Amino acid sequence: MNFKTVVEDDIDILVCGAGLGGTGAAFEARYWGQDKKIVIAEKANIDRSGAVAQGLYAINCYMGTRFGENNPEDHVRYARIDLMGMVREDLLFDMARHVDSTVHQFEDWGLPLMKNPESGSYLREGRWQIMIHGESYKPIVADAAKTSADKVFNRICVTHLLMDESKANRVAGAVGFNVRTGNYHVFKSKTVVVAAGGASNIFKPRSVGEGAGRVWYAPWSSGSAYGLLINAGAKMTQMENRIVLARFKDGYGPVGAYFLHLKTYTQNGMGEEYESKWWPSLQEIVGKEYLDPEISHLSHRPIPTCLRNHAFIQEVAAGRGPIHMVTMEAFQDPHLEDIGWHNFLGMTVGQAVLWASTDVDPKYENPELTTSEPYVMGSHATGCGAWCSGPEDLSPPEYFWGYNRMTSVEGLFGAGDAVGGTPHAFSSGSFTEGRIAAKAACQYIDDGKGEGIVVTDAQLDKRKEEIYKPMETYRIYRNEITAGSVNPNYINPRQALDRLQKLMDEYGGGVTVNYMTNEKLLNIGLKKMKSLEEDLEKVAAENIHELLRAWEIKHRQLTSESVLQHTLFRKETRWPGYYYRGDALKLDDENWHVLTVSRRDPETGEYTMEKAPLYHLVDDEKKETDAA
């Protein structure tokens, strides 16, 4: 294998991943670093990469402060109750106070935002969502990043972060390979912003075979945001906080626009309202502080998403499924019918195609809903990701160590899915976090903290050998294949993925066990995970495409191990409806009103777990009213 080595040296800011977080980082880095060298490395192509690749029908995080709609404190309260208290309020507030300017920039760049013709304000889909014509959302935003960066390297799978050999725990760049040519790429950089994707397909999906490509979250999100950080020894937080989503069955079409804009609602298989019947028993699990149906109609205190999931799951388990979305009423209005179809044609075309191909017309038939397999990503409605420093003006000492959005590894920053404790950021919030991280990275460089970095040829040669080992394994043992794809000397990436998904599903709380796990199951899962990790040393790649799949499964494996470790550590059921600890079925604020933090030793693979204090920096709205 004589692949060319491409070395890009003297980089100031390397952005790994060019979704919304990465594009935001590149854009802002140019503003604060006019003289700095900014390089982007993206696995796909920047014009159509990340979770917004297909388009988006709404921007889901916008305060509307200038219209008197919401303020950052409101958003912190909303995210806090939806996540059962477990958020980094300093990071959330910091994002929320800047996100509106991001959205206004999108509009300046040509993104069509729907407006109320009378007030001039953006047309709302819900309290936090504004409606857009978003099929070209990503290409529009990508243009700003492309004109900001010195170089954009598309089709680069970043596999490892480089570490400085002159100072412990300092980043020095990254390495990877071109997924078309196979060339080895070396990026030596003073700082790195990891803005790669979260993890889909680590749990067995409900849709299998041909349907697996329709899963939500983005199927190409392979946990690189976490695999890169974990492998470098960065501390992670809230990795147990996976998300399960209510989605239209088989096509995974989102339900938000239907609930919020079309004003649809759900029924069980008998045509009954079912959610409220589960609130009394659920209140015994989580307490009235987190579930008070009497005030759930107040916009600042909605019923948390996971608890609505719980009602859905229990109703189906009781034999009263399937759950239907009642669309037949709304779709009698031609305008709403158009919106219902456009919602999917603009961002989840697979759902529209599925309905058409299976003879489901939501005007005459209420389509089925289901709950998805779990996903692990920090930018949507969950808070998993890296343990990052917050802003100096907001963060308590335990949350601040010098530079905003810097991980526990010096010079290594996060944005989007990579940052833990910041749910409900979505696309605009991820772009904003990229901006925040890049500004801090520029300050880090200006302070002289990135000087004197040493990367020896020995480290580069070691990583190169490691990266291409799957292809070498295949070359050596390919003649011993039996029964089509079975080989006594290796496993292939597809076999490894099937094994990982089965493991996570059965031991980590996936769909086939109704999201249930316990200490015994988790410990068995971790034992099997260690065995899988050992076998991944012998994963084989027949070609460059399989080499990509091999490294995606390695990142997924690192992510999955972290999820199991965190789920084992938090001995309570904090999010019923996302997962259940059968041996600790109640929420336990007395012992677990804390954030979980982990570190995997890069040399030994051993985990260290700890509790971090959970600070509520924004007062509850009710307390503010009482004080007034």
C-alpha positions in Angstrom: 0.0 0.0 0.0 1.9 3.0 -1.3 -0.6 5.8 -0.5 0.8 9.3 -0.7 1.4 11.2 2.5 0.0 14.7 2.5 1.3 17.0 5.3 -0.4 20.3 6.1 1.8 22.1 8.6 1.7 25.3 10.6 -2.0 25.3 11.1 -3.4 27.6 13.7 -7.0 26.2 13.9 -7.9 22.8 12.5 -11.7 22.2 12.3 -12.6 18.5 12.3 -16.0 18.1 10.8 -17.9 20.7 8.7 -21.5 20.4 9.8 -23.1 23.4 11.4 -20.6 23.4 14.4 -17.6 23.2 12.1 -18.8 25.8 9.6 -19.5 28.2 12.6 -16.0 27.6 13.9 -14.3 28.4 10.5 -16.4 31.5 10.0 -15.7 33.0 13.4 -12.1 32.0 13.4 -11.5 34.2 10.4 -13.1 37.2 12.1 -10.9 37.0 15.2 -7.8 35.5 13.5 -7.2 37.6 10.3 -3.6 36.4 10.2 -4.3 32.8 11.2 -4.2 29.7 9.1 -7.6 27.9 9.3 -8.1 24.4 7.8 -11.2 22.3 7.6 -11.1 18.5 7.4 -14.5 16.9 6.5 -15.4 13.2 6.0 -18.0 14.0 3.2 -18.3 17.2 1.3 -18.8 20.5 3.2 -21.7 21.5 0.9 -23.9 18.5 2.0 -22.5 17.2 5.2 -23.7 16.9 8.8 -27.1 16.5 10.2 -28.6 19.3 8.0 -27.3 17.6 4.8 -30.8 16.9 3.4 -32.2 20.3 4.5 -34.3 21.4 7.4 -37.8 22.8 7.7 -37.2 24.8 10.8 -34.5 26.4 12.8 -35.2 25.0 16.2 -33.3 27.4 18.5 -34.1 31.1 18.2 -34.9 33.4 21.1 -36.6 36.3 19.3 -35.3 38.7 21.9 -35.6 41.7 19.7 -39.3 40.9 19.2 -39.9 40.5 22.9 -40.5 36.7 22.5 -37.9 35.0 24.7 -34.6 35.6 26.5 -31.7 33.3 27.3 -33.0 32.6 30.8 -36.2 31.3 29.3 -34.2 28.8 27.2 -32.2 27.6 30.1 -35.3 26.9 32.1 -36.9 25.0 29.2 -33.8 22.8 28.6 -33.4 22.2 32.3 -36.9 20.8 32.8 -36.8 18.8 29.6 -33.5 17.2 30.7 -34.8 16.5 34.2 -32.4 19.1 35.6 -29.2 17.7 34.1 -27.7 20.6 32.0 -24.7 22.9 32.1 -26.5 26.2 32.5 -23.5 28.3 31.9 -22.9 26.8 28.5 -26.6 26.9 27.6 -27.0 30.6 28.6 -23.8 31.4 26.7 -25.1 29.8 23.5 -28.6 31.3 23.9 -27.4 34.9 24.3 -25.6 34.7 21.0 -27.8 32.4 18.9 -30.1 35.1 17.5 -27.2 36.9 15.8 -26.3 33.6 14.1 -29.8 33.3 12.7 -29.8 36.9 11.5 -26.5 36.1 9.6 -28.1 33.1 8.0 -30.9 35.4 6.7 -28.3 37.9 5.4 -26.6 35.0 3.5 -29.8 34.2 1.7 -31.6 31.6 3.8 -35.3 32.1 3.2 -37.0 32.6 6.6 -40.8 32.7 6.7 -42.1 35.9 8.2 -45.3 37.2 9.7 -46.4 39.9 7.2 -48.0 42.0 9.8 -45.3 42.1 12.6 -42.2 41.4 10.6 -41.2 38.7 13.1 -40.3 35.3 12.0 -43.1 32.8 11.6 -43.1 30.5 14.6 -43.7 26.8 14.6 -43.4 26.6 18.4 -42.0 28.6 21.2 -38.4 28.0 20.0 -38.8 27.1 16.4 -39.0 29.4 13.4 -40.0 28.2 9.9 -37.6 28.2 7.0 -37.4 27.1 3.4 -34.4 25.0 4.2 -33.6 22.6 1.4 -30.5 24.6 0.7 -29.7 25.5 4.3 -26.4 23.6 4.4 -24.9 24.9 1.1 -25.7 28.5 2.0 -24.0 28.1 5.4 -21.1 26.2 3.9 -20.3 29.1 1.5 -19.4 31.3 4.5 -17.1 28.6 5.9 -15.4 28.0 2.5 -14.6 31.7 2.1 -13.3 31.9 5.6 -10.9 28.9 5.7 -7.5 28.8 4.0 -8.2 25.3 2.9 -11.0 22.8 2.9 -10.1 19.1 2.7 -13.2 17.2 1.7 -13.4 13.3 1.9 -11.0 13.1 4.8 -11.9 10.6 7.6 -10.1 11.9 10.7 -9.2 8.9 12.8 -6.9 10.2 15.6 -5.9 13.5 17.3 -2.2 14.1 17.4 -0.7 14.8 20.9 2.1 17.2 21.7 5.3 15.4 22.7 6.8 18.4 24.5 3.9 19.0 26.9 1.6 16.4 28.4 -2.2 16.6 27.6 -1.9 19.1 24.8 -3.3 18.6 21.3 -1.1 18.9 18.3 -3.4 18.3 15.3 -4.9 15.2 13.7 -4.4 12.5 11.2 -6.7 10.6 8.8 -7.0 9.4 5.2 -8.8 10.4 2.0 -11.8 8.1 1.5 -11.4 8.3 -2.3 -7.6 8.1 -2.9 -6.5 6.4 0.4 -3.8 9.1 0.9 -2.5 9.6 4.5 -3.3 13.1 5.7 -1.3 14.8 8.5 -2.6 18.1 10.0 -0.2 19.8 12.5 -2.1 22.5 14.4 -1.8 24.7 17.4 -5.5 24.2 18.2 -8.2 21.7 17.1 -12.0 22.3 17.2 -13.8 18.9 17.1 -17.2 19.5 15.5 -17.7 16.0 14.1 -21.0 14.1 14.5 -22.6 12.2 17.3 -23.6 8.5 17.2 -26.3 6.8 15.2 -26.4 3.1 14.6 -24.7 2.1 17.8 -28.0 0.5 18.9 -29.8 -2.0 16.7 -32.2 0.1 14.6 -35.9 -0.6 14.2 -35.6 -0.4 10.4 -33.2 -3.0 9.1 -31.9 -4.1 5.7 -32.8 -1.5 3.1 -34.5 0.6 5.6 -31.4 1.1 7.8 -30.4 4.0 5.6 -33.5 6.0 6.7 -32.6 6.0 10.4 -32.6 9.2 12.4 -30.2 10.6 13.6 -28.0 11.0 10.4 -26.9 7.5 9.5 -23.4 8.7 8.6 -22.8 10.1 12.1 -20.4 7.5 13.5 -19.6 8.9 16.9 -16.4 10.5 15.8 -17.1 13.6 17.9 -16.7 11.2 20.9 -14.3 8.6 19.6 -11.7 11.3 18.8 -12.0 12.9 22.2 -12.2 9.7 24.2 -9.1 8.3 22.5 -7.2 11.5 23.3 -8.0 11.2 27.0 -10.6 14.0 27.2 -13.1 14.0 30.0 -16.7 13.2 28.9 -20.0 14.1 30.6 -23.6 12.8 30.6 -22.8 10.0 28.1 -25.7 8.0 29.6 -28.1 10.6 28.3 -29.1 9.0 25.1 -32.3 10.0 23.3 -35.2 8.0 22.0 -37.6 9.8 19.6 -41.2 9.6 18.7 -41.1 9.3 14.9 -43.3 8.3 12.0 -42.9 4.6 11.6 -40.3 3.2 9.2 -39.4 6.5 7.6 -38.3 8.2 10.8 -40.0 11.5 9.8 -39.9 14.1 12.6 -43.2 14.9 14.3 -42.4 18.5 15.5 -44.0 20.4 12.7 -47.1 18.2 12.8 -47.6 18.8 16.6 -46.6 22.5 16.6 -47.7 23.9 13.3 -50.4 21.5 12.0 -51.8 21.1 15.6 -52.1 17.4 15.2 -52.3 15.0 18.2 -51.8 11.4 19.0 -54.2 8.5 19.9 -53.8 4.9 20.8 -55.1 2.1 18.6 -58.6 2.5 20.0 -58.7 6.1 19.2 -58.3 7.3 22.8 -56.1 9.9 24.4 -53.6 7.9 26.4 -50.9 10.1 27.9 -52.7 11.4 30.9 -53.6 8.0 32.2 -49.8 7.3 32.8 -49.1 10.5 34.8 -50.1 9.3 38.3 -47.8 6.2 38.1 -45.0 8.1 36.5 -45.2 10.8 39.1 -44.3 8.1 41.7 -41.1 7.5 39.7 -39.9 11.1 39.1 -41.8 13.2 41.6 -44.0 16.2 41.2 -41.1 18.6 40.7 -40.5 17.1 37.3 -44.1 16.1 36.3 -46.9 18.4 37.3 -49.7 18.0 34.7 -51.7 20.8 36.3 -49.2 23.4 35.1 -48.0 21.5 32.0 -49.9 23.9 29.8 -47.6 26.7 30.8 -45.1 27.3 28.0 -42.1 27.5 30.4 -43.0 24.2 32.1 -43.8 21.6 29.4 -43.9 17.9 30.3 -40.4 16.6 29.6 -39.9 14.7 26.3 -38.7 11.5 27.9 -41.8 11.3 30.1 -44.1 11.6 27.0 -42.1 8.8 25.6 -42.7 6.8 28.7 -46.5 7.1 28.2 -46.1 6.0 24.6 -44.0 3.0 25.4 -46.2 1.8 28.3 -49.4 2.2 26.3 -48.0 0.0 23.5 -46.7 -2.5 26.0 -50.2 -2.6 27.5 -51.5 -3.8 24.2 -53.3 -0.7 23.1 -51.1 0.2 20.1 -50.3 1.3 17.6 -50.0 5.0 18.4 -51.3 7.1 15.6 -50.7 10.7 14.6 -54.2 12.2 13.9 -53.5 13.9 10.5 -56.9 13.4 8.9 -58.4 16.5 10.5 -55.6 18.9 9.7 -55.1 17.6 6.1 -58.7 18.6 5.2 -57.2 22.1 5.0 -55.3 22.2 1.6 -52.8 24.7 3.0 -52.0 22.5 6.0 -51.9 19.4 3.7 -49.2 21.2 1.6 -47.2 22.1 4.7 -47.4 18.5 5.9 -45.9 17.1 2.7 -43.4 20.0 2.2 -42.1 19.4 5.7 -40.7 16.0 4.6 -39.9 16.9 1.0 -37.6 19.6 2.4 -35.7 17.5 4.9 -36.8 13.9 5.2 -37.7 12.9 1.7 -37.6 9.2 2.7 -40.8 9.6 4.7 -42.7 11.1 1.8 -41.5 8.3 -0.5 -42.4 5.6 2.0 -45.9 6.9 2.4 -46.3 7.1 -1.3 -44.9 3.6 -1.9 -47.0 2.0 0.8 -50.2 3.7 -0.1 -50.5 5.8 3.0 -52.3 9.1 2.5 -52.3 11.1 5.8 -55.4 12.9 4.5 -57.4 9.7 4.6 -55.5 7.6 7.1 -53.8 8.4 10.4 -50.2 7.2 10.1 -48.4 5.1 12.7 -45.8 6.5 15.1 -43.1 4.5 16.9 -40.3 5.2 19.3 -36.8 5.0 17.8 -33.7 3.2 18.8 -31.5 5.3 21.1 -29.1 7.9 19.7 -26.1 9.6 21.4 -25.6 13.2 20.3 -25.1 16.4 22.3 -26.7 19.1 20.1 -30.3 17.9 19.8 -32.4 17.3 22.9 -29.8 15.5 25.0 -26.6 16.6 26.7 -23.8 14.0 26.1 -20.4 15.1 25.0 -17.1 16.5 26.3 -16.6 18.1 29.6 -15.8 21.7 28.5 -14.9 24.9 30.1 -17.6 27.6 30.1 -17.4 31.4 29.8 -15.4 33.4 32.4 -18.3 35.7 33.3 -20.8 33.0 34.0 -19.1 29.8 35.0 -18.4 28.6 38.6 -14.8 27.5 39.3 -15.5 23.9 38.7 -16.8 24.7 35.2 -14.0 27.1 34.1 -10.4 26.5 33.2 -9.3 29.3 31.0 -10.9 29.1 27.5 -14.6 28.8 26.5 -15.5 25.3 25.1 -12.0 24.0 25.7 -12.1 20.3 26.7 -9.9 18.9 29.5 -7.1 18.5 26.9 -5.3 21.7 26.3 -5.9 23.4 23.0 -8.7 21.0 22.1 -12.1 22.6 21.7 -15.6 21.3 21.0 -18.7 22.4 19.2 -22.1 20.9 18.4 -22.4 17.3 19.2 -19.0 17.3 20.8 -20.0 19.6 23.8 -21.7 18.0 26.8 -24.5 19.5 28.9 -25.9 21.7 26.1 -29.2 20.2 24.8 -31.6 22.0 22.5 -28.9 23.8 20.6 -29.8 22.2 17.3 -28.4 23.7 14.0 -28.3 27.3 14.9 -27.0 26.6 18.4 -24.3 24.3 17.0 -23.1 27.0 14.6 -23.1 29.4 17.5 -21.0 27.0 19.6 -18.6 26.7 16.8 -18.3 30.5 16.8 -17.7 30.6 20.5 -15.1 27.8 20.4 -13.2 29.5 17.5 -13.0 32.8 19.3 -11.6 31.1 22.3 -9.1 29.2 20.2 -7.9 32.4 18.7 -7.4 33.9 22.2 -5.5 30.7 23.2 -3.1 31.2 20.3 -2.7 34.9 20.9 -1.8 34.1 24.5 1.1 32.1 23.3 -0.3 28.8 24.6 0.1 26.9 21.3 3.9 27.5 20.9 6.6 24.9 21.0 4.5 21.9 19.9 6.5 18.8 18.9 5.2 16.0 16.8 7.8 13.4 16.0 7.9 11.1 12.9 7.6 8.2 15.3 4.1 9.3 16.3 3.1 9.9 12.7 4.5 6.5 11.6 2.7 4.7 14.4 -0.7 6.3 13.5 -0.1 5.6 9.8 0.5 1.9 10.5 -2.5 1.8 12.8 -4.8 3.5 10.2 -4.0 1.1 7.4 -3.7 -2.0 9.4 -7.3 -3.3 8.4 -6.2 -3.3 4.8 -3.0 -5.1 5.6 -4.9 -7.7 7.6 -7.2 -8.3 4.6 -4.2 -8.6 2.3 -2.5 -11.2 4.4 -5.5 -13.4 5.2 -7.9 -12.9 2.3 -7.1 -16.3 0.8 -8.5 -18.0 3.9 -12.1 -16.8 3.4 -14.8 -19.5 3.8 -18.5 -19.3 3.2 -18.5 -16.0 1.4 -17.3 -13.6 4.1 -16.3 -15.8 7.1 -12.6 -15.8 7.9 -10.9 -17.3 11.0 -8.4 -14.5 11.1 -10.5 -11.3 11.1 -14.0 -9.8 11.1 -15.2 -7.3 8.6 -16.8 -3.9 9.4 -20.3 -5.1 8.7 -19.9 -8.1 11.1 -18.5 -5.8 13.7 -21.4 -3.3 13.4 -24.0 -6.1 13.7 -22.2 -7.4 16.8 -22.0 -3.9 18.4 -25.7 -3.1 17.7 -26.8 -6.5 19.2 -24.7 -5.9 22.3 -25.9 -2.4 22.9 -29.5 -3.3 22.2 -29.7 -6.3 24.6 -27.4 -5.0 27.4 -27.5 -1.2 27.1 -31.3 -0.7 26.9 -32.4 -0.8 23.2 -35.7 -1.4 21.5 -36.0 -5.2 21.8 -35.8 -5.0 25.6 -38.1 -1.9 25.7 -35.1 0.3 26.8 -34.6 -1.7 30.0 -31.2 -2.5 31.6 -29.6 -3.1 35.0 -26.3 -3.4 36.7 -25.8 -7.1 35.8 -26.7 -6.5 32.2 -24.4 -3.5 31.9 -21.5 -5.4 33.4 -22.0 -8.3 30.9 -22.2 -5.7 28.2 -18.9 -4.1 29.2 -17.2 -7.5 29.3 -18.5 -8.2 25.7 -17.5 -4.7 24.7 -13.9 -5.3 25.8 -13.9 -8.5 23.7 -15.2 -6.6 20.7 -12.5 -4.0 21.2 -9.9 -6.7 21.1 -11.4 -8.2 18.0 -11.5 -4.8 16.3 -7.7 -5.0 16.3 -8.3 -7.6 13.6 -10.9 -5.9 11.6 -10.2 -6.2 7.9 -10.9 -3.8 5.0 -11.0 -5.1 1.4 -10.8 -1.5 0.0 -10.7 2.1 1.0 -14.4 2.3 1.5 -14.3 -0.6 3.9 -11.3 1.2 5.6 -13.7 4.1 6.2 -16.3 1.6 7.7 -13.6 0.1 9.9 -12.7 3.4 11.5 -16.4 4.4 11.8 -17.0 1.2 13.8 -13.9 1.9 16.0 -15.3 5.3 16.9 -18.7 3.8 17.5 -17.2 1.2 19.8 -15.4 3.8 21.9 -18.6 5.8 22.1 -20.7 2.8 23.1 -18.3 1.7 25.8 -18.6 5.2 27.3 -22.4 5.0 27.2 -22.3 1.7 29.1 -19.9 3.0 31.7 -22.0 6.1 32.4 -25.2 4.2 32.5 -23.7 1.8 35.0 -22.3 4.7 37.1 -25.6 6.7 37.4 -27.6 4.3 39.6 -31.1 5.7 39.0 -33.6 6.1 36.2 -33.2 9.8 35.5 -34.9 9.7 32.1 -37.8 7.2 31.9 -38.7 6.9 28.3 -35.1 7.1 27.2 -33.9 4.2 29.3 -34.7 2.3 32.5 -32.5 0.9 35.2 -34.6 -2.0 36.3 -32.6 -2.2 39.6 -33.1 1.6 40.3 -36.4 2.5 38.8 -36.8 5.9 40.5 -35.2 9.2 40.0 -32.9 9.9 43.0 -32.2 13.6 43.5 -30.7 13.0 46.9 -27.7 11.0 45.5 -27.8 11.8 41.8 -28.6 15.5 41.3 -25.1 15.7 39.8 -23.4 15.6 36.4 -21.4 12.5 35.6 -17.9 12.8 34.3 -15.6 10.1 32.9 -12.1 9.7 31.5 -10.7 6.8 29.6 -7.0 6.3 30.0 -5.6 6.3 26.4 -2.8 3.9 27.4 -4.7 1.3 29.5 -8.3 1.8 28.4 -9.4 1.9 32.1 -12.3 4.2 33.0 -12.4 6.7 35.9 -15.8 8.0 36.9 -16.7 10.9 39.1 -19.6 13.1 40.1 -19.5 16.9 39.2 -21.6 19.5 41.0 -24.8 20.6 39.2 -25.3 24.3 39.6 -28.6 26.1 38.8 -27.5 29.5 37.8 -30.8 30.7 36.5 -33.7 31.0 38.9 -36.9 29.2 38.3 -39.6 31.5 36.8 -42.0 30.7 39.6 -39.3 31.7 42.2 -38.7 35.0 40.4 -42.5 35.7 40.4 -42.7 34.9 44.1 -39.8 37.2 44.8 -41.4 40.1 42.9 
